[in-house]
């Protein structure tokens, strides 16, 4: 999809994000401190939760495939459980801090539109079958011992649609239909890889912020040579 570029102080920035599902914000300092500022300007009093920002630096990085952000991480801080990531963070902001000498272009997909275009069997699987959203990462430190059960396509209690994408998905433990689930997941991966090749690439400038409706849009980036650094902020708003 084509992602519009909008000055962060433009009053239309929030409307553009809502209409398109993604927007490139310009005009902010190239600093991780710009992320909460951008979130506040976009969502105002609708901003409910701001999760800790994270920095990702990669050197000669491979392709990062289409995905939606979201992770289930709760840590103990002074004897009190503190949520650092949420499986259904509804917006993500990515600031390009330093561009690689070559490659690293971003790409974005309207996941609602894409999944609605799949064949009937795949659509039914995505909407109707419970899976373990992070089961492939079961040995990763910090993940909950209890499986996170959900479906690829679900709705909030107010009717907002969530279309998920993660490479951590697997069949539920001892699911009698596990073989079928893995077959459908493989078919789904094939369709995602196909559409990923066809997407227009987005060349961000250093300091640009790619803001995404994380329930609607998936994103990724091309391989790159040299070093590339981004700062990432995920949030939850009243719409979640």
QUINOR-V567292 format. One record per backbone hydrogen bond with DSSP energy under -0.5 kcal/mol. NH is the residue of the N-H (numbers start at 0). CO is the residue of the C=O. Records with the same first field share a line. If there is no record, write none. Layout:
NH->CO, CO
This chain:
3->1
5->23
7->25
9->6
12->9
15->11
16->12
17->13
18->14
19->15
20->16
22->210
23->3
24->22, 208
25->5
30->28
33->30
34->31
35->31
36->32
37->33
38->34
39->35
40->36
41->37
42->38
43->39
45->42
46->43
47->235
48->235
50->48, 233
53->231
55->229
56->54
57->227
59->225
63->220
64->62
66->218
67->164
70->85
72->70, 84
73->141
74->81
76->74, 79
77->75
79->76
81->74
83->72, 81
84->72
88->85
89->234
90->234
91->211
92->232
93->209
94->92, 230
95->93, 207
96->94, 228
97->228
100->224
101->224
103->222
105->201
106->219
108->217
110->108, 215
111->215
113->109
114->110
115->111
116->112, 113
117->114
122->118
123->119
124->120
125->121
126->122
127->123
128->124
129->127
130->149
131->169
132->130, 147
134->131
135->167
136->133
137->134
139->136
142->139
143->71
148->146
149->130
152->125
153->151, 161
155->159
158->155
161->153
162->214
163->151, 161
168->165
169->131
174->171
177->174
180->176
181->177
182->178
183->179
184->180
185->181
186->182
187->183
188->184
189->185
190->186
191->187
192->188
193->189
194->190
195->191
196->192
197->193, 194
198->194, 195
201->105
202->200
203->201
206->95
207->204
208->24
209->93, 207
210->22, 208
211->91
212->20
213->89, 211
214->89
215->212
216->212
217->108
218->66
219->106
220->63
221->104
223->60
224->101
227->57
228->97
229->55
230->94
231->53
232->92
234->90
235->48
237->45
239->236
